[in-house]
Every structure is written in structure tokens, then in C-alpha cells.
Amino acid sequence: MAKKQIIVQHLECDGCGRKNYTYRRNRIHRQDKLELKKFCRFCRQHTAHKTVKG
């Protein structure tokens, strides 16, 4: 039986490269990378954020 582990991943800004947000997800249901348009407080604008490990 597979374990349903919740993974905490960071969302990294495409503009400045800083890790601004964390995202918790289920390993079984979501295996693809996530890309969201979120507000970056360092760039002071809405930019694309992608998931990275660690």
C-alpha cells in the first residue's frame, strides 16, 4: 500500500528567483510541476511562480 505523503514544496519567482511561497500537496494526486501567477513582494508585481525542491 502506497503512503500518501504530503510534500512541502517552495514556489520560486521567475523574475528574481526568490522562494516566496510554500505549497503542500499529496504525492499521489499531483505529480506534475505547478505554475501559478502570484504576487512577489521583492519584484512588487505579479509574476509566474514555479515549484522547486527544497
N, C-alpha and C positions, 0 to 999 in steps of 0.2 A: 504494500500500500504506500503510495507516494505521500510525502509530507507536504502539507500546504503551508509553506513558509512565507512569511511576509517580509519582503525585501525593502530596505530603505535605500533609495537612490537619490542622487542630487541632480537638480536641474541647473545646467550651466548656460549662461548668457552667450549668444553668438557674437554680440558686439564687443564686450570687454573680456569675456572668458571667465568671469567670476561665478562661483556657485552660490546662488541666491536662495533657492527653494529646495525643500526635500519632498519626496513623493514616496508613499508607501503603497505597495502593490502585492498582489498574490502571484506567486511564481507560476502556477498552472494556467490561470486565465489570461495573463498578459505576458507574452514572451518577446514582443517586439519593442523597439525603442519608441519612446514617447516624445513628441514635439508639441509644445504649447506656446502661445503668444502671451507673455506675461510682462509685467512692469519691472524694469530693472532700476533700482534706486541709485545705482552708480552712473548709468548712462542717462538716467532721467527721461526714459521713453519706453514705449512698449516694443519689445524685441522678441525674437524666437528663442526659446529655451529648450535644450535637448537633454536627455538623460545621459549621465556618465556614471561610471562605477566609483564607489568610494565616497 
